[in-house]
């Protein structure tokens, strides 16, 4: 089974980011969209504190959330990364947006960068379309189990 790894960054607060590693089976890459990702994140959000506690104990046990459209295995993994992301604030509006507003502020074109902290953990997601006749498969490279 071949998996394609996708990377995202999730802003958890004004000054904190967490890496999101997504492993999608090659045959499901076209099926997996940003809209589905948002639905999955909303579905597992209430359970993430529990997963963070498990990660602190060193466990790599995936939980599985299932609904009629998809199922997703997920867990929190420790990472040893020192990557940094800069976020431009305020976001610069396009020229069309500025012209349609009908006015120009004195502050147009002025912005700053902020550097939120990256969490020392990553959210790992393994999504797939729901199929009642099969179980979810994890990539062997993850060395994780399902509860």
Buried (B, 14 or more C-beta within 10 A) or exposed (E): EEBEEBEBBBEEEEEEBBBBBBBBBEEBEEBBEEEBBEBBBEBBEEEBEEBBEBBEEEBBBBBBBEEEEBBBBBBBBEBEEEEEBEBEEEEEEEEEEBEEEEEEEEEEEEEEEEEBEBBEBBBBBBBBEEEEEEEBBBBEEBEBEBE
